[in-house]
Structures are given as structure tokens and as C-alpha cells.
Amino acid sequence: MVGLAGAAAFLLQEPIGTVIAMVQGPADYDGSGDDEVVVMIHDGETGQDIANSLVAQDVVKSYDAFYELLRAEAPEPVFQPGAYRLASQMSARAALDALLDPDSKLEQTVVIPEGTTTVSVLQLISEGTSISLADLEAAAADVGPFGLPSAATTLEGFLFPATYTFPPETTATEAIRTLVDRQFEALDAAGVAPENRWKTIVLAALIQREAGLTEDFYRVSRVFLNRLDPAQWPSGLMQSDATVAYGTGATDRVKTTDAERADAGNPYNTYVHPGLPAGPISNPGDVAIDAAVNPADGSWLYFVSWNLDTGETIFSTTIEEHDAAVDKWLAWMAEHPEYG
């Protein structure tokens, strides 16, 4: 009786949501889901990685629902890299069963998210198709056959992010040309003349890496364009950490060090070199391209994403406004040490 009474007292002190979670287990959807979602499993990914991907794409409701189920499986499931046909809002059980069902695997199919850099795009193509990474890298080394602007020395920026299914006999060059041609289609649809493709892609790639929420893309575009106006921003420095990081080869991060921001030897260092970066720093999608062509109207010169959970961003015109926004971000970071 003492044990039961003690447990009852503990439960009464807990918030009702916690009590429900303790009784019912992790939040989970019911059934086999609704709209089709294509999920990529990448070479070397762990169960935690897969659980995070499924949550991010709203395939499963919670990380714990999927990962706890996965850990309970015996023998331990082995997932093959590639694309899988799942659905939105599946139960964890249905999602796991689908990933283990050979019929769910989409042959010769690749999912390329917006903002992916070329080195990762080539890796994704090799994971989802029978084309070797070595062949893709060799084909990408010579940009001549793809009709890129004369300023382009790599494929960066011109590999349109989307879902692709290739015929089995597709060569590395043919796969790359498919993505490049699709990027040209996106530029044409946005009203970009061929002679303006380079500067549009450079700006769009920067917007893609720096903006968070879709509605912010157009204001981020305006900030960078305002910084190109000597009357508003005499230094002409974009001061983008994402460009600096790209120039160091660290394409998976946007945070940089003081030494990296001071390195004039980095041609992508927009803290030192004025104007747009030396080239695209990602492969942008439709929204980023549209934002580059149709920026919002405004006098903003600064922005800071103050809530890294929601992506909420504050846009400012004066340094005083920006300093206040930075203080808000620092206060949020102090309350969320997990973000470092």
C-alpha cells in the first residue's frame, strides 16, 4: 500500500500531459498514413538519423515512437541506402514495416533537398542509383558539356533540388545534365534571361542557405541587395557566415570563427571581400530563385534568427535595432544550451 500511495502522490504532482505520456507511451500516429512522401536513407545513417528524418518529414509523429520500436526489433533491422515510398502521418509500426518492405524501395530514385551542395548531391545520386560516385565525380569535374554560364567553374548552384527517377541505363553525365536542365527550366520560369543566370543563382544560393522560413526568403534577399547599394551600405560587405564556411570546405555549417572571418585568402569570405560571393554556395530551389528576382520592399540591413527552434527571424534597419535583436537571440541561446 505504501508503494501505491507513493506512486499516486508522484503522479498527482506531475503535469497532466506528462502523466498521459507515461501511461500511453510516445506520441504516435494511427494507420498507414495519407499523402505519399519519398524518404532517403543515406549510407552510414544510424537508427537515430532515420528517426529524425522521419519526424522532419512528418512521416512519424515523434522520434521516440519510431526509435523505441526500432530498438525493440530482433534481429536488428538493416536498412539499405536509397529512396523509399512512405506516407505522411504513419504510425511508427507502419513506417518501420514500409522501410523493411522491398517493394517500398524506389529504384533509381533520388531526393535532393533545397540548399544541398554539389558534393552532397553527387553522393545522393550514387546512393539512389546504380551510378558510381567515382563516375559522377569524374563527370562533374568538366562543366563544359552542361552549358553553364562562362563564370561557372563547378556545378554548384545549377543542380536543381527535386525528386528524380532515372532510367536504369542512365550515365553519370546524363544524370547531371538532367539536374542542370531542370535548373535552367526553373530560371526560365522565373523570367531570368540567360545572361543573368549567374548573378541570379549566386544570390539565390546565398538566400537559400541564410533564410529560414519561406516567407523570410524575400526579406533576406532585400537585405543582401540593400548591402550592395553603396548609398545604404558603403562597405559593400555581405558579412555572411554561410559564405565563409563554404569557402573553408565546411558546407554543413554556417557558424564561423573570428580567424575564419578574418581570412582574406578565402575568396568566399564576404566579411573581407565586398559584393556577392565568388560563386554559388548551394543549389537553390524555386522559392530562393523567386526571392532573388522579386525581393520584398524594405530598408532592412540586418537580420538574425533569434529562435532556432521555430526559425523566427528579426529584420532591422538600424544597428540599434539589430543589437536589440542579437540580445534577444543571446537570451534565447542561454535558455537553450543544447544549441551550443
C-alpha positions in Angstrom: 0.0 0.0 0.0 2.8 2.4 0.8 4.3 1.9 -2.7 1.0 2.5 -4.4 0.3 5.6 -2.3 3.8 6.9 -3.1 3.2 6.4 -6.8 -0.2 8.1 -6.6 1.4 11.1 -4.9 4.1 11.3 -7.6 1.5 11.2 -10.3 -0.6 13.9 -8.7 2.5 16.2 -8.7 3.2 15.7 -12.4 1.6 17.8 -15.2 -1.3 16.0 -16.7 0.5 15.9 -20.1 3.4 14.1 -18.5 1.1 11.6 -16.8 -0.7 10.8 -20.1 2.7 10.3 -21.8 3.8 8.0 -19.1 0.7 5.9 -19.4 0.3 6.0 -23.2 3.9 6.0 -24.4 5.4 8.2 -27.1 3.2 10.3 -29.3 2.3 8.3 -32.4 0.0 8.5 -35.4 -2.5 5.8 -36.3 -2.7 3.9 -39.5 -0.7 3.8 -42.7 -0.7 7.5 -43.5 -2.0 9.8 -46.2 -0.1 11.6 -48.9 3.0 10.0 -50.5 6.4 11.0 -49.0 9.7 9.9 -50.5 12.3 9.4 -47.8 16.0 9.0 -48.5 18.2 6.7 -46.3 21.8 7.7 -46.7 24.9 5.5 -46.5 26.1 5.2 -42.9 23.0 6.6 -41.2 22.0 5.3 -37.8 18.6 4.5 -36.4 18.6 7.9 -34.7 19.3 9.6 -38.1 16.5 7.8 -39.7 14.1 8.6 -36.9 15.0 12.3 -37.1 14.4 12.3 -40.9 11.0 10.7 -40.5 9.9 13.2 -37.9 11.3 16.1 -40.0 9.1 15.0 -43.0 6.1 14.3 -40.8 6.1 10.6 -41.6 6.0 9.7 -37.9 4.8 11.8 -35.0 7.7 11.5 -32.7 11.3 10.4 -32.5 10.7 8.2 -29.5 7.7 6.3 -31.2 9.9 5.2 -34.0 13.2 4.8 -32.3 11.9 2.8 -29.4 10.1 0.4 -31.8 13.3 0.1 -33.8 15.4 -0.8 -30.8 12.9 -3.5 -29.8 13.2 -5.3 -33.1 15.1 -8.6 -33.2 17.1 -9.1 -35.2 18.2 -5.5 -35.6 16.9 -4.2 -38.9 19.4 -3.4 -41.7 18.4 -0.5 -44.0 19.8 -0.1 -47.5 20.6 3.4 -48.8 18.2 4.8 -51.3 14.7 6.3 -51.7 11.6 4.8 -50.1 7.9 5.4 -50.8 6.2 6.1 -47.5 3.3 8.4 -46.5 2.7 11.4 -44.2 1.5 10.7 -40.7 2.1 7.0 -40.5 2.2 5.0 -37.3 5.7 4.1 -36.2 4.9 0.5 -36.9 3.6 1.2 -40.4 6.6 3.3 -41.2 9.1 0.7 -40.0 7.3 -2.1 -41.9 7.4 0.0 -45.0 11.1 0.7 -44.7 11.7 -3.1 -44.4 9.4 -3.9 -47.3 11.5 -4.3 -50.5 8.5 -3.1 -52.6 8.8 0.3 -50.8 12.2 1.0 -52.2 12.2 3.2 -55.3 14.9 2.1 -57.7 16.9 4.7 -59.5 15.2 7.5 -57.4 16.9 10.4 -55.7 15.6 13.1 -53.4 17.7 16.3 -53.3 16.6 18.9 -50.7 16.9 22.6 -51.4 20.3 24.0 -50.3 22.2 20.8 -50.8 25.8 21.4 -52.0 27.2 19.7 -55.1 29.4 17.3 -53.2 26.4 16.0 -51.4 24.2 16.0 -54.5 26.6 13.6 -56.2 26.6 11.4 -53.1 22.8 11.3 -53.1 22.7 10.3 -56.8 25.1 7.5 -56.2 23.1 6.2 -53.2 19.8 6.2 -55.1 21.0 4.8 -58.4 23.4 2.3 -59.9 25.8 5.1 -61.0 29.0 5.1 -59.0 30.2 8.1 -57.1 33.6 7.9 -58.9 31.8 8.2 -62.3 29.7 11.2 -61.1 32.7 13.0 -59.7 34.6 12.5 -63.0 31.7 13.8 -65.0 31.3 16.8 -62.7 34.9 17.7 -63.0 34.4 19.1 -66.5 31.5 21.6 -66.6 32.0 22.2 -70.3 29.2 19.9 -71.6 26.5 21.3 -69.5 26.1 24.8 -70.9 26.7 26.7 -67.7 27.4 30.4 -67.6 31.0 31.3 -68.5 31.8 32.3 -64.9 30.9 28.9 -63.6 33.9 26.6 -62.8 31.9 24.0 -60.9 28.3 22.7 -61.0 27.5 24.5 -57.7 24.1 26.2 -57.9 23.0 24.5 -61.1 21.8 21.2 -59.8 18.1 21.7 -59.2 16.8 20.2 -55.9 13.9 17.9 -56.6 13.0 14.2 -56.7 14.3 12.4 -59.7 13.8 8.9 -61.1 16.4 7.8 -63.7 16.2 5.0 -66.3 18.5 2.1 -65.3 21.0 2.8 -68.1 21.5 6.5 -67.2 25.1 7.6 -67.3 26.7 10.0 -64.8 26.8 12.8 -67.4 23.2 12.2 -68.4 22.1 12.3 -64.7 23.9 15.6 -64.1 22.6 17.1 -67.3 19.0 16.3 -66.1 19.5 18.3 -63.0 21.2 21.2 -64.8 18.5 21.4 -67.5 15.9 21.4 -64.7 17.6 24.3 -63.1 17.6 26.2 -66.4 13.8 25.5 -66.6 13.4 27.0 -63.1 15.3 30.1 -64.1 13.4 30.5 -67.3 10.1 30.1 -65.4 11.2 32.9 -63.0 11.8 35.2 -66.0 15.6 35.1 -65.7 17.4 35.8 -69.0 20.3 33.5 -69.9 22.8 36.4 -69.4 21.5 36.9 -65.9 21.6 33.3 -64.8 24.9 33.6 -63.0 24.2 36.5 -60.7 20.7 35.2 -60.0 22.0 31.8 -59.0 24.7 33.3 -56.8 22.2 35.4 -54.9 19.6 32.7 -54.8 22.1 30.2 -53.4 23.0 32.7 -50.7 19.4 33.3 -49.8 18.8 29.5 -49.7 21.5 29.0 -47.1 20.7 32.1 -45.0 16.9 32.2 -44.9 14.8 30.0 -42.6 11.0 30.3 -43.0 9.7 30.5 -46.6 8.2 34.0 -46.0 11.6 35.3 -44.9 13.3 34.4 -48.2 12.1 37.6 -49.8 13.3 39.9 -46.9 16.7 38.1 -46.8 17.0 38.9 -50.5 16.3 42.5 -49.8 18.9 42.7 -47.0 21.6 41.5 -49.3 20.5 43.7 -52.2 20.5 46.7 -49.8 24.0 45.8 -48.8 25.0 46.0 -52.5 23.8 49.6 -52.6 26.7 52.0 -51.6 24.3 54.6 -50.5 22.8 52.3 -47.9 25.9 50.1 -47.1 29.2 51.8 -48.1 31.4 48.8 -47.3 29.5 46.5 -49.7 30.3 43.6 -47.4 27.6 40.9 -47.3 29.0 39.6 -44.0 27.5 36.1 -44.4 28.9 33.3 -42.2 27.5 30.8 -44.7 29.7 32.0 -47.4 32.8 32.0 -45.2 32.0 28.4 -44.1 31.6 27.3 -47.7 35.0 28.7 -48.6 36.6 26.6 -45.8 35.0 23.5 -47.2 32.7 23.1 -44.3 29.5 23.0 -46.3 27.5 21.5 -43.4 27.6 24.6 -41.1 27.1 28.3 -41.1 28.8 29.2 -37.8 32.4 30.5 -38.2 35.3 31.6 -36.1 37.0 35.0 -35.8 40.0 33.7 -37.6 37.9 32.3 -40.5 36.1 35.7 -40.8 39.4 37.5 -41.0 41.0 35.2 -43.6 41.4 37.2 -46.8 42.7 34.1 -48.6 39.1 32.7 -48.6 37.5 34.0 -51.9 34.1 33.4 -50.4 34.8 35.5 -47.3 32.2 38.2 -47.5 33.5 39.8 -44.3 36.6 40.8 -46.3 35.6 40.8 -50.0 32.8 43.2 -50.9 29.9 42.2 -53.2 28.3 38.8 -53.7 30.4 35.7 -53.0 32.7 34.3 -55.6 30.1 31.8 -56.7 27.0 29.9 -55.5 27.3 28.2 -52.1 24.4 25.8 -52.6 21.9 24.5 -55.1 18.8 26.7 -54.6 15.1 25.8 -55.3 12.2 27.7 -56.8 11.4 29.9 -53.7 15.0 31.1 -53.4 15.2 31.9 -57.1 11.9 33.8 -57.0 13.1 35.7 -53.9 16.3 36.7 -55.8 14.2 38.0 -58.7 11.4 39.5 -56.6 12.8 40.7 -53.3 10.5 42.3 -50.7 10.4 46.1 -50.4 12.1 47.4 -47.3 15.1 49.2 -45.9 16.4 46.3 -43.8 20.2 45.9 -43.5 20.4 43.3 -40.8 18.6 40.0 -39.8 19.1 37.5 -37.0 17.2 34.2 -36.4 16.6 34.6 -32.7 14.6 31.3 -32.2 16.4 28.4 -33.7 13.5 26.0 -33.0 11.0 28.0 -35.0 13.3 29.8 -37.4 11.7 33.2 -36.4 13.9 36.0 -37.7 14.1 39.7 -36.8 14.8 42.1 -39.6 16.3 45.5 -38.7 17.2 48.8 -40.4 19.4 50.4 -37.7 22.3 49.0 -35.8 20.5 49.8 -32.6 17.5 47.6 -33.6 19.9 44.9 -34.7 21.8 44.9 -31.4 18.5 44.5 -29.5 17.6 41.6 -31.8 21.0 40.0 -31.1 20.4 40.4 -27.3 17.1 38.6 -27.8 18.9 35.8 -29.6 21.6 35.5 -27.0 19.0 35.3 -24.3 17.3 32.5 -26.2 20.6 30.7 -26.6 21.3 31.0 -22.9 18.0 29.2 -22.2 18.8 26.5 -24.8 22.4 25.3 -24.2 21.8 22.3 -26.4 22.4 24.6 -29.4 25.9 25.4 -28.1 
